[in-house]
């Protein structure tokens, strides 16, 4: 989570999700009284806006809509939008789908190497058949507790 309390040149400040593993992108934006927030680019997908405080209006294409606390509105893909705050300012939550990569990363190799590194998910080759102890090292060939050979 990131908080930006310093205020931007457009008179807004807010909060934004910054976790890498998520499917939603969300931010809370506050616009100073009489200020404006204009989307930096056309929306790539659907955008849901929920007004949390204050009042003002939303301009989206040819649509002009009054907004106040509790108001939920939708901005379609490809649209730009501007929110103008009233005399008491405007606070809103913007939620959109997180863009997904066009191709997933390849899975790690059978030997535990690959893009995500680490070891293979199955560790049965390191479990002693006699006592059930897990060998601490990948290269171990014998159980450290009972001395039996580990499965190959």
VMD Tcl script that builds the backbone (N, CA, C; Angstrom):
set m [mol new atoms 456]
animate dup $m
set s [atomselect $m all]
$s set {name element resname resid chain x y z} {
  {N N UNK 1 A 0.849 -1.164 0.000}
  {CA C UNK 1 A 0.000 0.000 0.000}
  {C C UNK 1 A 0.895 1.227 0.000}
  {N N UNK 2 A 0.534 2.200 -0.797}
  {CA C UNK 2 A 1.297 3.437 -0.873}
  {C C UNK 2 A 0.381 4.597 -0.531}
  {N N UNK 3 A 0.840 5.508 0.286}
  {CA C UNK 3 A 0.086 6.705 0.597}
  {C C UNK 3 A 0.839 7.895 0.043}
  {N N UNK 4 A 0.121 8.738 -0.657}
  {CA C UNK 4 A 0.718 9.946 -1.202}
  {C C UNK 4 A -0.016 11.118 -0.582}
  {N N UNK 5 A 0.491 11.630 0.499}
  {CA C UNK 5 A -0.179 12.712 1.198}
  {C C UNK 5 A 0.309 14.089 0.810}
  {N N UNK 6 A 1.272 14.155 -0.103}
  {CA C UNK 6 A 1.859 15.435 -0.457}
  {C C UNK 6 A 1.039 16.262 -1.406}
  {N N UNK 7 A 0.109 15.664 -2.108}
  {CA C UNK 7 A -0.691 16.422 -3.061}
  {C C UNK 7 A 0.005 16.512 -4.397}
  {N N UNK 8 A -0.752 16.390 -5.451}
  {CA C UNK 8 A -0.226 16.482 -6.810}
  {C C UNK 8 A -0.504 17.847 -7.382}
  {N N UNK 9 A 0.053 18.105 -8.547}
  {CA C UNK 9 A -0.140 19.405 -9.186}
  {C C UNK 9 A -1.598 19.628 -9.569}
  {N N UNK 10 A -2.381 18.549 -9.685}
  {CA C UNK 10 A -3.790 18.722 -10.022}
  {C C UNK 10 A -4.657 18.928 -8.779}
  {N N UNK 11 A -4.045 19.044 -7.601}
  {CA C UNK 11 A -4.786 19.294 -6.368}
  {C C UNK 11 A -5.324 18.035 -5.724}
  {N N UNK 12 A -4.851 16.860 -6.138}
  {CA C UNK 12 A -5.352 15.613 -5.566}
  {C C UNK 12 A -4.234 14.881 -4.845}
  {N N UNK 13 A -4.609 14.050 -3.900}
  {CA C UNK 13 A -3.667 13.136 -3.267}
  {C C UNK 13 A -4.436 11.883 -2.909}
  {N N UNK 14 A -3.745 10.826 -2.477}
  {CA C UNK 14 A -4.505 9.616 -2.185}
  {C C UNK 14 A -3.664 8.430 -1.815}
  {N N UNK 15 A -4.221 7.259 -2.033}
  {CA C UNK 15 A -3.683 5.961 -1.656}
  {C C UNK 15 A -3.795 5.037 -2.853}
  {N N UNK 16 A -2.842 4.112 -3.009}
  {CA C UNK 16 A -2.844 3.197 -4.152}
  {C C UNK 16 A -2.311 1.844 -3.701}
  {N N UNK 17 A -2.896 0.748 -4.236}
  {CA C UNK 17 A -2.370 -0.592 -3.982}
  {C C UNK 17 A -1.006 -0.716 -4.641}
  {N N UNK 18 A -0.040 -1.340 -3.973}
  {CA C UNK 18 A 1.249 -1.553 -4.624}
  {C C UNK 18 A 1.718 -2.999 -4.524}
  {N N UNK 19 A 0.862 -3.896 -4.067}
  {CA C UNK 19 A 1.221 -5.323 -3.995}
  {C C UNK 19 A 1.314 -5.894 -5.404}
  {N N UNK 20 A 2.340 -6.683 -5.657}
  {CA C UNK 20 A 2.547 -7.220 -6.999}
  {C C UNK 20 A 1.545 -8.310 -7.353}
  {N N UNK 21 A 1.184 -9.160 -6.394}
  {CA C UNK 21 A 0.294 -10.282 -6.665}
  {C C UNK 21 A -1.151 -9.894 -6.376}
  {N N UNK 22 A -1.817 -9.305 -7.351}
  {CA C UNK 22 A -3.215 -8.929 -7.186}
  {C C UNK 22 A -3.893 -8.939 -8.538}
  {N N UNK 23 A -5.224 -9.001 -8.537}
  {CA C UNK 23 A -5.979 -8.970 -9.775}
  {C C UNK 23 A -6.743 -7.673 -9.932}
  {N N UNK 24 A -6.730 -6.846 -8.911}
  {CA C UNK 24 A -7.396 -5.548 -8.970}
  {C C UNK 24 A -6.388 -4.439 -8.754}
  {N N UNK 25 A -6.676 -3.306 -9.348}
  {CA C UNK 25 A -5.907 -2.103 -9.093}
  {C C UNK 25 A -6.896 -1.137 -8.455}
  {N N UNK 26 A -6.533 -0.536 -7.352}
  {CA C UNK 26 A -7.440 0.372 -6.661}
  {C C UNK 26 A -6.666 1.544 -6.105}
  {N N UNK 27 A -7.312 2.680 -6.090}
  {CA C UNK 27 A -6.711 3.854 -5.478}
  {C C UNK 27 A -7.802 4.743 -4.912}
  {N N UNK 28 A -7.501 5.403 -3.810}
  {CA C UNK 28 A -8.388 6.389 -3.220}
  {C C UNK 28 A -7.784 7.747 -3.553}
  {N N UNK 29 A -8.621 8.602 -4.112}
  {CA C UNK 29 A -8.129 9.921 -4.536}
  {C C UNK 29 A -8.970 10.993 -3.861}
  {N N UNK 30 A -8.295 12.017 -3.373}
  {CA C UNK 30 A -8.973 13.183 -2.806}
  {C C UNK 30 A -8.634 14.389 -3.669}
  {N N UNK 31 A -9.667 15.128 -4.041}
  {CA C UNK 31 A -9.483 16.315 -4.868}
  {C C UNK 31 A -9.845 17.533 -4.019}
  {N N UNK 32 A -8.987 18.527 -4.026}
  {CA C UNK 32 A -9.203 19.744 -3.240}
  {C C UNK 32 A -10.456 20.481 -3.722}
  {N N UNK 33 A -11.076 21.280 -2.847}
  {CA C UNK 33 A -12.265 22.035 -3.252}
  {C C UNK 33 A -12.012 22.831 -4.539}
  {N N UNK 34 A -12.920 22.655 -5.496}
  {CA C UNK 34 A -12.815 23.351 -6.776}
  {C C UNK 34 A -11.790 22.748 -7.729}
  {N N UNK 35 A -11.039 21.732 -7.289}
  {CA C UNK 35 A -10.013 21.115 -8.124}
  {C C UNK 35 A -10.576 20.075 -9.080}
  {N N UNK 36 A -9.705 19.599 -9.960}
  {CA C UNK 36 A -10.097 18.587 -10.936}
  {C C UNK 36 A -9.136 17.417 -10.912}
  {N N UNK 37 A -9.661 16.238 -11.219}
  {CA C UNK 37 A -8.846 15.057 -11.461}
  {C C UNK 37 A -9.216 14.560 -12.853}
  {N N UNK 38 A -8.238 14.513 -13.748}
  {CA C UNK 38 A -8.460 14.005 -15.099}
  {C C UNK 38 A -7.643 12.741 -15.265}
  {N N UNK 39 A -8.262 11.697 -15.827}
  {CA C UNK 39 A -7.548 10.434 -16.031}
  {C C UNK 39 A -6.328 10.698 -16.901}
  {N N UNK 40 A -5.178 10.134 -16.531}
  {CA C UNK 40 A -3.949 10.381 -17.284}
  {C C UNK 40 A -3.971 9.766 -18.688}
  {N N UNK 41 A -4.810 8.735 -18.889}
  {CA C UNK 41 A -4.901 8.069 -20.194}
  {C C UNK 41 A -6.283 7.457 -20.314}
  {N N UNK 42 A -6.703 7.124 -21.525}
  {CA C UNK 42 A -7.982 6.422 -21.658}
  {C C UNK 42 A -7.934 5.109 -20.881}
  {N N UNK 43 A -9.043 4.714 -20.309}
  {CA C UNK 43 A -9.108 3.486 -19.526}
  {C C UNK 43 A -8.922 2.273 -20.426}
  {N N UNK 44 A -8.046 1.347 -20.012}
  {CA C UNK 44 A -7.801 0.124 -20.779}
  {C C UNK 44 A -8.955 -0.860 -20.611}
  {N N UNK 45 A -9.634 -0.806 -19.486}
  {CA C UNK 45 A -10.767 -1.696 -19.205}
  {C C UNK 45 A -11.817 -0.949 -18.425}
  {N N UNK 46 A -12.761 -1.681 -17.871}
  {CA C UNK 46 A -13.810 -1.068 -17.061}
  {C C UNK 46 A -13.216 -0.382 -15.836}
  {N N UNK 47 A -13.833 0.719 -15.425}
  {CA C UNK 47 A -13.436 1.446 -14.221}
  {C C UNK 47 A -14.680 1.695 -13.403}
  {N N UNK 48 A -14.630 1.368 -12.120}
  {CA C UNK 48 A -15.729 1.610 -11.203}
  {C C UNK 48 A -15.291 2.710 -10.250}
  {N N UNK 49 A -16.121 3.735 -10.094}
  {CA C UNK 49 A -15.832 4.841 -9.180}
  {C C UNK 49 A -16.874 4.845 -8.072}
  {N N UNK 50 A -16.406 4.963 -6.829}
  {CA C UNK 50 A -17.295 5.048 -5.670}
  {C C UNK 50 A -16.932 6.317 -4.909}
  {N N UNK 51 A -17.877 7.236 -4.797}
  {CA C UNK 51 A -17.628 8.511 -4.119}
  {C C UNK 51 A -17.738 8.299 -2.614}
  {N N UNK 52 A -16.676 8.667 -1.898}
  {CA C UNK 52 A -16.617 8.460 -0.448}
  {C C UNK 52 A -16.906 9.728 0.348}
  {N N UNK 53 A -16.626 10.899 -0.232}
  {CA C UNK 53 A -16.820 12.152 0.509}
  {C C UNK 53 A -16.957 13.314 -0.473}
  {N N UNK 54 A -17.619 14.372 -0.010}
  {CA C UNK 54 A -17.748 15.583 -0.816}
  {C C UNK 54 A -18.743 15.410 -1.948}
  {N N UNK 55 A -18.651 16.304 -2.912}
  {CA C UNK 55 A -19.537 16.242 -4.068}
  {C C UNK 55 A -18.846 16.907 -5.244}
  {N N UNK 56 A -19.454 16.792 -6.396}
  {CA C UNK 56 A -18.908 17.396 -7.608}
  {C C UNK 56 A -19.602 16.819 -8.811}
  {N N UNK 57 A -18.870 16.739 -9.919}
  {CA C UNK 57 A -19.462 16.108 -11.089}
  {C C UNK 57 A -18.413 15.360 -11.895}
  {N N UNK 58 A -18.911 14.356 -12.617}
  {CA C UNK 58 A -18.089 13.512 -13.476}
  {C C UNK 58 A -18.425 13.841 -14.920}
  {N N UNK 59 A -17.380 14.087 -15.699}
  {CA C UNK 59 A -17.545 14.269 -17.139}
  {C C UNK 59 A -16.850 13.094 -17.821}
  {N N UNK 60 A -17.612 12.354 -18.605}
  {CA C UNK 60 A -17.085 11.186 -19.300}
  {C C UNK 60 A -17.681 11.189 -20.702}
  {N N UNK 61 A -16.871 11.559 -21.688}
  {CA C UNK 61 A -17.400 11.718 -23.047}
  {C C UNK 61 A -18.420 12.844 -23.046}
  {N N UNK 62 A -19.615 12.575 -23.536}
  {CA C UNK 62 A -20.670 13.594 -23.556}
  {C C UNK 62 A -21.541 13.541 -22.302}
  {N N UNK 63 A -21.240 12.621 -21.390}
  {CA C UNK 63 A -22.027 12.442 -20.166}
  {C C UNK 63 A -21.513 13.361 -19.060}
  {N N UNK 64 A -22.407 14.110 -18.436}
  {CA C UNK 64 A -22.088 14.943 -17.272}
  {C C UNK 64 A -23.010 14.495 -16.152}
  {N N UNK 65 A -22.432 14.057 -15.034}
  {CA C UNK 65 A -23.201 13.435 -13.967}
  {C C UNK 65 A -22.796 14.018 -12.624}
  {N N UNK 66 A -23.787 14.419 -11.817}
  {CA C UNK 66 A -23.513 14.891 -10.459}
  {C C UNK 66 A -23.159 13.679 -9.599}
  {N N UNK 67 A -22.168 13.853 -8.697}
  {CA C UNK 67 A -21.754 12.776 -7.806}
  {C C UNK 67 A -21.703 13.284 -6.376}
  {N N UNK 68 A -22.067 12.398 -5.436}
  {CA C UNK 68 A -22.003 12.709 -4.012}
  {C C UNK 68 A -21.751 11.415 -3.256}
  {N N UNK 69 A -21.528 11.463 -1.921}
  {CA C UNK 69 A -21.164 10.251 -1.177}
  {C C UNK 69 A -22.151 9.104 -1.402}
  {N N UNK 70 A -21.577 7.916 -1.636}
  {CA C UNK 70 A -22.381 6.724 -1.881}
  {C C UNK 70 A -22.677 6.490 -3.353}
  {N N UNK 71 A -22.381 7.452 -4.185}
  {CA C UNK 71 A -22.626 7.325 -5.622}
  {C C UNK 71 A -21.619 6.353 -6.236}
  {N N UNK 72 A -22.114 5.424 -7.042}
  {CA C UNK 72 A -21.270 4.490 -7.774}
  {C C UNK 72 A -21.510 4.733 -9.247}
  {N N UNK 73 A -20.431 4.865 -10.012}
  {CA C UNK 73 A -20.573 5.090 -11.448}
  {C C UNK 73 A -19.522 4.294 -12.202}
  {N N UNK 74 A -19.756 4.083 -13.466}
  {CA C UNK 74 A -18.907 3.243 -14.312}
  {C C UNK 74 A -18.349 4.071 -15.466}
  {N N UNK 75 A -17.075 3.869 -15.741}
  {CA C UNK 75 A -16.417 4.491 -16.893}
  {C C UNK 75 A -16.047 3.347 -17.842}
  {N N UNK 76 A -16.527 3.394 -19.091}
  {CA C UNK 76 A -16.270 2.283 -20.016}
  {C C UNK 76 A -14.835 2.250 -20.529}
  {N N UNK 77 A -14.400 1.092 -21.027}
  {CA C UNK 77 A -13.059 0.990 -21.613}
  {C C UNK 77 A -12.886 1.996 -22.751}
  {N N UNK 78 A -11.695 2.552 -22.852}
  {CA C UNK 78 A -11.378 3.505 -23.912}
  {C C UNK 78 A -11.791 4.939 -23.623}
  {N N UNK 79 A -12.464 5.166 -22.489}
  {CA C UNK 79 A -12.953 6.511 -22.163}
  {C C UNK 79 A -11.962 7.254 -21.275}
  {N N UNK 80 A -11.963 8.555 -21.426}
  {CA C UNK 80 A -11.258 9.441 -20.497}
  {C C UNK 80 A -12.314 10.068 -19.619}
  {N N UNK 81 A -11.955 10.472 -18.426}
  {CA C UNK 81 A -12.925 11.077 -17.531}
  {C C UNK 81 A -12.277 12.184 -16.704}
  {N N UNK 82 A -13.099 13.116 -16.268}
  {CA C UNK 82 A -12.665 14.199 -15.386}
  {C C UNK 82 A -13.654 14.304 -14.246}
  {N N UNK 83 A -13.142 14.356 -13.028}
  {CA C UNK 83 A -13.970 14.598 -11.851}
  {C C UNK 83 A -13.625 15.984 -11.331}
  {N N UNK 84 A -14.643 16.815 -11.154}
  {CA C UNK 84 A -14.470 18.167 -10.640}
  {C C UNK 84 A -15.106 18.233 -9.259}
  {N N UNK 85 A -14.341 18.685 -8.268}
  {CA C UNK 85 A -14.812 18.747 -6.884}
  {C C UNK 85 A -15.648 19.983 -6.643}
  {N N UNK 86 A -16.619 19.839 -5.753}
  {CA C UNK 86 A -17.430 20.966 -5.317}
  {C C UNK 86 A -16.719 21.751 -4.228}
  {N N UNK 87 A -17.492 22.552 -3.504}
  {CA C UNK 87 A -16.934 23.456 -2.488}
  {C C UNK 87 A -16.262 22.727 -1.327}
  {N N UNK 88 A -16.683 21.495 -1.016}
  {CA C UNK 88 A -16.081 20.756 0.105}
  {C C UNK 88 A -15.059 19.724 -0.341}
  {N N UNK 89 A -14.687 19.713 -1.608}
  {CA C UNK 89 A -13.740 18.743 -2.121}
  {C C UNK 89 A -14.451 17.469 -2.549}
  {N N UNK 90 A -13.672 16.469 -2.935}
  {CA C UNK 90 A -14.250 15.220 -3.420}
  {C C UNK 90 A -13.284 14.083 -3.120}
  {N N UNK 91 A -13.806 12.999 -2.567}
  {CA C UNK 91 A -13.010 11.799 -2.334}
  {C C UNK 91 A -13.678 10.635 -3.040}
  {N N UNK 92 A -12.891 9.795 -3.711}
  {CA C UNK 92 A -13.485 8.646 -4.395}
  {C C UNK 92 A -12.501 7.491 -4.471}
  {N N UNK 93 A -13.061 6.295 -4.609}
  {CA C UNK 93 A -12.316 5.057 -4.780}
  {C C UNK 93 A -12.445 4.666 -6.244}
  {N N UNK 94 A -11.327 4.415 -6.913}
  {CA C UNK 94 A -11.308 3.964 -8.308}
  {C C UNK 94 A -10.806 2.524 -8.320}
  {N N UNK 95 A -11.574 1.610 -8.917}
  {CA C UNK 95 A -11.218 0.191 -8.964}
  {C C UNK 95 A -11.265 -0.287 -10.401}
  {N N UNK 96 A -10.185 -0.941 -10.839}
  {CA C UNK 96 A -10.117 -1.483 -12.203}
  {C C UNK 96 A -9.404 -2.823 -12.160}
  {N N UNK 97 A -9.609 -3.628 -13.195}
  {CA C UNK 97 A -8.916 -4.910 -13.299}
  {C C UNK 97 A -7.445 -4.645 -13.570}
  {N N UNK 98 A -6.604 -5.407 -12.915}
  {CA C UNK 98 A -5.156 -5.309 -13.128}
  {C C UNK 98 A -4.832 -5.910 -14.498}
  {N N UNK 99 A -4.049 -5.238 -15.326}
  {CA C UNK 99 A -3.675 -5.831 -16.611}
  {C C UNK 99 A -2.956 -7.158 -16.402}
  {N N UNK 100 A -3.230 -8.117 -17.270}
  {CA C UNK 100 A -2.580 -9.420 -17.172}
  {C C UNK 100 A -1.574 -9.566 -18.295}
  {N N UNK 101 A -0.463 -10.258 -18.049}
  {CA C UNK 101 A 0.512 -10.454 -19.112}
  {C C UNK 101 A -0.086 -11.326 -20.215}
  {N N UNK 102 A 0.374 -11.133 -21.442}
  {CA C UNK 102 A -0.188 -11.875 -22.571}
  {C C UNK 102 A 0.201 -13.349 -22.527}
  {N N UNK 103 A 1.353 -13.669 -22.001}
  {CA C UNK 103 A 1.758 -15.075 -21.885}
  {C C UNK 103 A 2.297 -15.317 -20.486}
  {N N UNK 104 A 1.885 -16.423 -19.869}
  {CA C UNK 104 A 2.395 -16.707 -18.523}
  {C C UNK 104 A 3.862 -17.103 -18.577}
  {N N UNK 105 A 4.590 -16.894 -17.492}
  {CA C UNK 105 A 5.997 -17.287 -17.472}
  {C C UNK 105 A 6.116 -18.804 -17.528}
  {N N UNK 106 A 7.198 -19.332 -18.082}
  {CA C UNK 106 A 7.361 -20.782 -18.137}
  {C C UNK 106 A 7.527 -21.352 -16.729}
  {N N UNK 107 A 7.087 -22.615 -16.525}
  {CA C UNK 107 A 7.239 -23.214 -15.194}
  {C C UNK 107 A 8.705 -23.510 -14.908}
  {N N UNK 108 A 9.065 -23.642 -13.624}
  {CA C UNK 108 A 10.451 -23.963 -13.307}
  {C C UNK 108 A 10.808 -25.342 -13.857}
  {N N UNK 109 A 12.105 -25.539 -14.106}
  {CA C UNK 109 A 12.572 -26.817 -14.639}
  {C C UNK 109 A 12.424 -27.943 -13.628}
  {N N UNK 110 A 12.505 -29.165 -14.095}
  {CA C UNK 110 A 12.342 -30.353 -13.250}
  {C C UNK 110 A 13.398 -30.404 -12.147}
  {N N UNK 111 A 14.558 -29.835 -12.411}
  {CA C UNK 111 A 15.635 -29.875 -11.421}
  {C C UNK 111 A 15.543 -28.733 -10.405}
  {N N UNK 112 A 14.463 -27.945 -10.466}
  {CA C UNK 112 A 14.295 -26.857 -9.505}
  {C C UNK 112 A 14.868 -25.549 -9.985}
  {N N UNK 113 A 15.482 -25.542 -11.155}
  {CA C UNK 113 A 15.992 -24.290 -11.687}
  {C C UNK 113 A 14.943 -23.720 -12.627}
  {N N UNK 114 A 15.073 -22.511 -12.970}
  {CA C UNK 114 A 14.126 -21.874 -13.884}
  {C C UNK 114 A 13.795 -20.491 -13.384}
  {N N UNK 115 A 12.797 -19.861 -14.012}
  {CA C UNK 115 A 12.481 -18.478 -13.688}
  {C C UNK 115 A 12.138 -18.242 -12.227}
  {N N UNK 116 A 11.449 -19.198 -11.568}
  {CA C UNK 116 A 11.076 -18.940 -10.189}
  {C C UNK 116 A 12.075 -19.538 -9.203}
  {N N UNK 117 A 13.074 -20.275 -9.693}
  {CA C UNK 117 A 14.111 -20.828 -8.822}
  {C C UNK 117 A 13.548 -21.794 -7.814}
  {N N UNK 118 A 14.271 -22.022 -6.756}
  {CA C UNK 118 A 13.802 -22.902 -5.701}
  {C C UNK 118 A 13.929 -24.365 -6.064}
  {N N UNK 119 A 13.206 -25.198 -5.338}
  {CA C UNK 119 A 13.242 -26.642 -5.532}
  {C C UNK 119 A 11.944 -27.115 -6.142}
  {N N UNK 120 A 11.942 -28.345 -6.684}
  {CA C UNK 120 A 10.693 -28.894 -7.191}
  {C C UNK 120 A 9.675 -29.013 -6.060}
  {N N UNK 121 A 8.395 -29.010 -6.407}
  {CA C UNK 121 A 7.349 -29.101 -5.396}
  {C C UNK 121 A 7.384 -30.443 -4.679}
  {N N UNK 122 A 7.767 -31.512 -5.363}
  {CA C UNK 122 A 7.799 -32.835 -4.761}
  {C C UNK 122 A 9.167 -33.071 -4.117}
  {N N UNK 123 A 9.168 -33.383 -2.835}
  {CA C UNK 123 A 10.409 -33.622 -2.100}
  {C C UNK 123 A 10.537 -35.084 -1.664}
  {N N UNK 124 A 9.727 -35.968 -2.262}
  {CA C UNK 124 A 9.754 -37.372 -1.846}
  {C C UNK 124 A 11.123 -38.014 -2.031}
  {N N UNK 125 A 11.902 -37.536 -2.976}
  {CA C UNK 125 A 13.240 -38.092 -3.186}
  {C C UNK 125 A 14.184 -37.780 -2.014}
  {N N UNK 126 A 13.753 -36.898 -1.105}
  {CA C UNK 126 A 14.576 -36.545 0.047}
  {C C UNK 126 A 14.024 -37.090 1.358}
  {N N UNK 127 A 12.948 -37.909 1.311}
  {CA C UNK 127 A 12.338 -38.455 2.522}
  {C C UNK 127 A 12.804 -39.898 2.721}
  {N N UNK 128 A 13.317 -40.191 3.888}
  {CA C UNK 128 A 13.803 -41.535 4.226}
  {C C UNK 128 A 12.607 -42.487 4.345}
  {N N UNK 129 A 12.684 -43.614 3.638}
  {CA C UNK 129 A 11.602 -44.599 3.671}
  {C C UNK 129 A 11.507 -45.280 5.035}
  {N N UNK 130 A 12.590 -45.383 5.749}
  {CA C UNK 130 A 12.613 -46.081 7.035}
  {C C UNK 130 A 12.094 -45.218 8.187}
  {N N UNK 131 A 12.642 -44.005 8.348}
  {CA C UNK 131 A 12.271 -43.187 9.512}
  {C C UNK 131 A 11.418 -41.961 9.161}
  {N N UNK 132 A 11.284 -41.653 7.864}
  {CA C UNK 132 A 10.433 -40.534 7.445}
  {C C UNK 132 A 11.063 -39.161 7.561}
  {N N UNK 133 A 12.345 -39.098 7.893}
  {CA C UNK 133 A 13.024 -37.816 8.040}
  {C C UNK 133 A 13.309 -37.209 6.671}
  {N N UNK 134 A 13.160 -35.882 6.568}
  {CA C UNK 134 A 13.469 -35.144 5.343}
  {C C UNK 134 A 14.945 -34.770 5.366}
  {N N UNK 135 A 15.664 -35.141 4.305}
  {CA C UNK 135 A 17.084 -34.786 4.208}
  {C C UNK 135 A 17.206 -33.278 4.061}
  {N N UNK 136 A 18.086 -32.637 4.823}
  {CA C UNK 136 A 18.196 -31.179 4.778}
  {C C UNK 136 A 18.807 -30.640 3.491}
  {N N UNK 137 A 19.603 -31.424 2.791}
  {CA C UNK 137 A 20.276 -30.952 1.585}
  {C C UNK 137 A 19.809 -31.748 0.368}
  {N N UNK 138 A 19.677 -31.071 -0.776}
  {CA C UNK 138 A 19.268 -31.717 -2.020}
  {C C UNK 138 A 20.251 -32.817 -2.395}
  {N N UNK 139 A 21.533 -32.603 -2.178}
  {CA C UNK 139 A 22.564 -33.553 -2.600}
  {C C UNK 139 A 22.726 -34.743 -1.649}
  {N N UNK 140 A 22.044 -34.748 -0.493}
  {CA C UNK 140 A 22.181 -35.865 0.450}
  {C C UNK 140 A 21.747 -37.173 -0.207}
  {N N UNK 141 A 22.512 -38.223 0.014}
  {CA C UNK 141 A 22.205 -39.556 -0.538}
  {C C UNK 141 A 21.798 -40.548 0.547}
  {N N UNK 142 A 22.117 -40.214 1.824}
  {CA C UNK 142 A 21.812 -41.089 2.946}
  {C C UNK 142 A 21.101 -40.289 4.031}
  {N N UNK 143 A 20.229 -40.947 4.764}
  {CA C UNK 143 A 19.496 -40.308 5.862}
  {C C UNK 143 A 20.472 -39.972 6.987}
  {N N UNK 144 A 20.413 -38.739 7.481}
  {CA C UNK 144 A 21.303 -38.290 8.558}
  {C C UNK 144 A 20.911 -38.901 9.898}
  {N N UNK 145 A 19.677 -39.418 10.040}
  {CA C UNK 145 A 19.245 -39.972 11.311}
  {C C UNK 145 A 19.508 -41.474 11.401}
  {N N UNK 146 A 19.098 -42.244 10.363}
  {CA C UNK 146 A 19.237 -43.699 10.468}
  {C C UNK 146 A 20.291 -44.299 9.523}
  {N N UNK 147 A 20.786 -43.512 8.558}
  {CA C UNK 147 A 21.840 -43.965 7.674}
  {C C UNK 147 A 21.373 -44.723 6.436}
  {N N UNK 148 A 20.056 -44.994 6.331}
  {CA C UNK 148 A 19.562 -45.686 5.131}
  {C C UNK 148 A 19.720 -44.808 3.898}
  {N N UNK 149 A 19.891 -45.463 2.724}
  {CA C UNK 149 A 19.971 -44.682 1.492}
  {C C UNK 149 A 18.613 -44.027 1.184}
  {N N UNK 150 A 18.672 -42.822 0.654}
  {CA C UNK 150 A 17.449 -42.098 0.266}
  {C C UNK 150 A 16.997 -42.579 -1.109}
  {N N UNK 151 A 15.692 -42.487 -1.418}
  {CA C UNK 151 A 15.215 -42.888 -2.739}
  {C C UNK 151 A 15.913 -42.063 -3.816}
  {N N UNK 152 A 16.101 -42.653 -4.971}
  {CA C UNK 152 A 16.749 -41.897 -6.050}
  {C C UNK 152 A 15.759 -41.416 -7.077}
}
mol reanalyze $m
mol bondsrecalc $m
mol representation Tube
mol addrep $m
